[in-house]
Amino acid sequence: MRIGQNPAKFVKSVAKPERVTVAVLNYIPFLSGFYADMLDVLKTSLNGIRESADLPFDLMVFDNGSCAEVKDYLLAEQSAGRVQYLLLSEKNLGKGGAWNMIFSGAPGEIICYADNDCLFSKGFLSKSLELLEGFPNVGMVTARPYRTRPEYYTSTVAWGESQPEVTVERGDFIPWEVFLEFDLSLGQSEEEIRARYAETEDVRFRYRDLQALAGASHWQFTARKDTLQQFLPFDMDRPMGQVKQLDQRMNEAGLLRLMPVEPYAMNLSNTLRGLQGQTQQQPQSAQKYRLLDLPMVKKPLLWLYDSIFRWYYDRK
């Protein structure tokens, strides 16, 4: 038997979500080794979103089975009102499983997605929406220019070349310093990066009063929620390595994949050293790091590290 009246009956209004949900996917299984600095990276990323967003938004974090220390931090952030929506998964569902829940459950009509190592700069949100809503039939916008695989933006180029009001240009439109900064964060050597810069090119569009580069990435993007839901579910049997399904599906659907000509986001990777002006090693340690970059040394060490990680944390 019910006792009394439910107080919720007397509530006259409920909170409405913002039009934009900034959704961050987080996975930090432990705080050592590769992940030793990742809690600081996550904190920097979330603070950067709040400081740099120039439009109203709600912040949503999906935690994919992180360690207790990370979950405690996220719960404290939610209690303090700095995270509006927090989803804590007991297990690591992989990126595909997390996307299935984020793209289905984010309350905003526009989702600005980011991995937990993304650092935004002022204007990232308005610039992303400017391209998302200023170009026709846009699937996703990544807030930083860098060179993605051309086979994933063939539909974007085909659209530009078929439109009389669009000017299509090819060349080196991403400055070398901007290109180098991002690729260094991926663990590549400057020699490798310089070779790729010389061998590849950018495709730039001029449409009405807007400019954009062809390409986008599953690492960070802004998209309409109903567009993303067209590609659900993502069935991935590994935590990583299959995330380019989104890039492929959007291209196959004929949707545009764009980037601004200026950078509004940066990949921190697993350390804050780049923020502290330590992207390049100091001279006294340069010889050691050159040795570690030798293929005969680098390849077996990375194989051993990857094997140890899988033995402990990637078991079925």
Buried (B, 14 or more C-beta within 10 A) or exposed (E): EEEEEEEEEEEEEEEEBBBBBBBBBBBBBBBEEBBEBBBBBBBBBBEBBEEBBEBEBBBBBBBBBBBEEBBEBBBEBBEEEBBBBBBBBEEBBBBBBBBBBBBEBBBBEBBBBBBBBBBBBEBBBEBBBBBBEBBEEBBBBBBBBBBBEBEBBBBBBEBBEEEEEBEBBEEEBBEEEBBBBBBBBEEBBEEEBBEEBEEBBBBBBBBEEBBBBBBBBBBBBBBBBEBBBEBEEBEBEEBEEBBEBBBBBBBEEEBBBBBBBBBBBBBBBBBBBBBEEEEEEEEEEEEEEEEEBEEEEBEEEEEEEEEEBEEEEEEE
